[in-house]
Amino acid sequence: MDTWMLSALPDAPARVLDAGCGAGALAAALIARGHDVTAIDLDPSAARAAGVPAREADLTVYEDDPFDVIVLSLSLHHMHPLEAALDRTAALLRPGGRLVVDEFAWDWADAAAATWFYDVGRLLGRFDRPEPDPLARWRAAHVDHSPAGDMLDAVAARFEVVRMRRVPYLFRYLGGEHAARLKEIEEVRHQPTGFRLTAVTRVTGVTNGT
């Protein structure tokens, strides 16, 4: 868990929902820091294999007691319908509760970024062939993911956004031992393809079912 996530969370213990927990690394880190964490995913098998007691659940219909914090870490772009997922997020947060979003903005990648991504990925052994049309391949690979603008608009319609900033993301996708150096290159050469935000529940409107 990086310093940004630590700064975005309240002091422990907080009741936290990790929605779309994936392999469970974030949930495990939050538990280790003293938070009361509920982890859910459509397929919780990887998290469970890592020792996280994740529940099989769909956020769009999930029921539970109110949470202090809901974390959506690289999961919101997979959730459909997007509006239903964020309606439930708002309903599951206590008044004054906090939403923390760490996301992938795939549609912000241009041709130069896509070319760099596939070229570097091939050098690192992630891909096995040259890509004649990197941007077309990139868009085809992510066509079922919600665009960043849709996610940001849907969040802003339901929450008061406290802070939002664009951040590099492609280096995280490539990963591995070269991630730090790739991040440095990406920050200099390409527009950010990710964003991080914190928001709080509204007093009125759809938030918390009011």
Buried (B, 14 or more C-beta within 10 A) or exposed (E): BEEBBEEBBEEEEBBBBBBBBBBBBBBBBBBEBEBBBBBBBEEBEBBBEBEBEBBEBBBBEBEBEBBBBBBBBBBBBBBEEBBBBBBBBBBBBBEEBBBBBBBBBBBBBEEEBBBBBBBBBBEBEBBEEEBEEBBEBBBEEBEEBBBBEBBBEBBEBBBBBEEBEBBBBBBBBBEEEBEEEBBEBBEEEBBBBBBBBBBBBBEEEBBBEE
